[in-house]
Amino acid sequence: MYTQERTAMSNLVVGGPVAVNSYDNAIVAALLESRPVMLVHAFNGGYLRPAELKAESHDKGVKLATALDPATKEAQGHLWYITPGGFFGQRPLYFIESAAGQVSPPLAGPAETEAGRGDDGTPKPQRRRISVHQEAPKSTADTVQVGLPDKVGEKWRGRNGAPEDTQLWVVTVTPWGGITFVPITHPDAILGFKDHAVTADSEVRLTYNWGGDFTGTVINTFYPRLPSEWNVPYHHVFT
């Protein structure tokens, strides 16, 4: 995949050899620069947010919101970090971490300005991650939870004693420039919505990756958006 000339890189690979559109610099920023981004649905422009914004909540899921209310904005409930988490074969894996309710560890000295970057020796803040139910997507239970690895429900933890097993995702870039999240525990599924309904307050679930149309009723594609781009008219995504 080749990035735009606006980025410093010329051949960043994020999931496949596909062309990307004018918002690929946001994908680069999300994956490489640890910047929080909005995950905006390709069909109706709604964004993902944790159902519960408080740091002490670990057993609630994720929903699609279509209005950015002041409480969500103040709590950074509309922002997510796509954090590197290792490799699956040669595919890089990522955590989807909420910026809402993150707890920063105490820091010493002037390093506070770079808190959380992880490349300067400073401790990373504790962030709640999206965890997948072990039996998703066939289970009728809530198939995702946003919480710390040791705080989510038992069925949202790794089967082999590694809590992060259910929190690692493959990020796949789609031909139209969006991204799709595939959990490593369920490689035939993608991040989607309950009953395939892409509406306000739709609950996030895993759905089988049967294929689908561009509207996102089955294939749910999310555009990373930098916070500064929130006021960009939505139709510009396609131009």
PENOR-V225796 format. One record per run of one state. SS is the DSSP state (2 for helix, 1 for strand, 0 for the rest). FROM is the first residue (numbers start at 1). TO is the last residue. If there is no record, write none. Layout:
BEGIN
ss & from & to
SS & FROM & TO
SS & FROM & TO
END
This chain:
BEGIN
ss & from & to
0 & 1 & 23
2 & 24 & 32
0 & 33 & 36
1 & 37 & 41
0 & 42 & 46
1 & 47 & 50
0 & 51 & 59
1 & 60 & 60
0 & 61 & 61
1 & 62 & 65
0 & 66 & 69
2 & 70 & 74
0 & 75 & 79
1 & 80 & 88
0 & 89 & 90
1 & 91 & 98
0 & 99 & 102
1 & 103 & 103
0 & 104 & 108
2 & 109 & 114
0 & 115 & 125
1 & 126 & 126
0 & 127 & 128
1 & 129 & 132
0 & 133 & 143
1 & 144 & 147
0 & 148 & 153
2 & 154 & 156
0 & 157 & 162
2 & 163 & 167
0 & 168 & 168
1 & 169 & 173
0 & 174 & 178
1 & 179 & 183
0 & 184 & 188
1 & 189 & 193
2 & 194 & 196
0 & 197 & 201
1 & 202 & 208
0 & 209 & 221
1 & 222 & 226
2 & 227 & 229
0 & 230 & 233
2 & 234 & 238
0 & 239 & 239
END
